[in-house]
Amino acid sequence: MLDTRLYLLQRISAAIMVPLVLGHIAVMIYAVQDGLSATEILGRTQGSLFWAMFYGLFVLAVSVHAAIGLRVIVAETFGLHGKILTLLTAGISIGLLMIGLRAVWALTIGGSTP
């Protein structure tokens, strides 16, 4: 039953990530083509609820998706199962989420820590 839920959760997170990745790539191409500096980019993103929500959702989806993928790799490579595997992958997911949200905070609110 857990495997089915994780399978569905990974597929849902992937479906969420697709438009966000495309949006991120489009923004990066725009920024590079227009020759925007880091200061100009931050000037456009800081204080923006839209960009905070966009990249916050992106970080959440990536942290869930990546942790589930790593769970499979760790189980197959190291033979871990059960609670140890669950705790390890939950820790990875939380770590990725914290690192990513810190970056979102810096991009949209300003400063290095929330």
N, C-alpha and C positions, 0 to 999 in steps of 0.2 A: 504494500500500500504506500509506503514511504517513497519507493522508487517511482511509482506512478505520479505522485504529487511533485516530486523533484523534476521528473520529465516534463510535466505540464508547466511548472514554474520556469524552467529553463526556456521552454518554447515561448511562453508569454513574455519573458524578459527579452528574448531575441526579437519578437514582434514589436516591442516598445522601442528597442534600440535602432531598428532599421530607419525610421524617419529621423531620429535624432542624429544618427551618424551622417545621413545625407545632409541634414541641416548644418551640422558642424563642418562638414567638408565644404559646403557652399559658402559658409561664413569665412572659412580659412582662405579659400580661393579669392573671395572678395577682398579680404584684408591684404593679401599678398599682392594682388594685381593693382590695388590702389596705393600700395606702398605705405600702409599705415604703420606707425611706430607703436611700441608697447604702450606708451603714454596715451596715444590717441585711442587705442583699443580700450584701455581701461577707462578713459574719459567717456566712452560710449556704453560701457557695461556697468560701471559702478552706479549703484542706486537703482538699478533696473530689476524690478520684480520679475519681468518676463525672462531675462537671462538667468536669474537665480532659480526660477522654476524649471526652465529648459535644462540647464546643466545639473541641477539637483536631481531631476528625474533620470537624466542620463547616468549619473553616478550611481544612483540606487539600482537601476537596471543592470549596469555593468557589474556592480559588486555581487549581486545575486547570481547573475549568469556565469561569471568567472568562477565563483566559489563552487557552484554545482559542477562545472566542468573539471575543476581541479580535484573535486571529491572523487570522480571516476578515475582520474589519473593516479591519485594517491592510493586508492583501493587496489587498482590493478598492479601498480608498481611495487608497493610496499606491503600489500596484503592487509592493510588496516581495515577494520570493520567495526560496526556497533557504535557505542558511545564515544570512543576515542576519535573515530573518523568524523562523527557528527560535531564534536567539540572543536576539532581542528578546522573543519571547513566553516563552521560558524565563526570562529576566530578570524579566519581569513576574510570572510565576508564583512565582518565588522571593521577589521583593519582597513580594507579597501574603501569601505563607506566613510570612515573617519578621514582618511587621507584625501579622498575625493571631495568631501564636503568642505574640508579646509581650503582646498583650491577654489571651490565655488565661492566660498566666503571671501577669499582674497580678490577674486575676479569681480564680484558684484557688490560687496559691502566695503571692502578695503581693509588693509591691515593683513597681518599674517596669521592671526589666530582668532577664532570666534569667541 
